[in-house]
């Protein structure tokens, strides 16, 4: 097969597989080479299109994110209140803990 049909070489597929820590058989390498070549040739076709005057979109359908206010819900604690009282620190029905900060 010539380079025109295979836009990506076997060595490149092996290198990608190594980076992704994938162990591939010879058959899988050949299939992946073919699949990636088809994908790259499609991308090459897309690069030839003229997008002048086309506005970018993030989604073709107008969506609205529905969110709620982030607030604690109050409820009857029952047996949980006994556990909270046994905790080394508690405040207003919650167990107090040391703050944990990650950097």
Helices and strands as residue ranges (DSSP letters): H 10-19, H 26-47, H 79-86, E 90-91, E 94-95
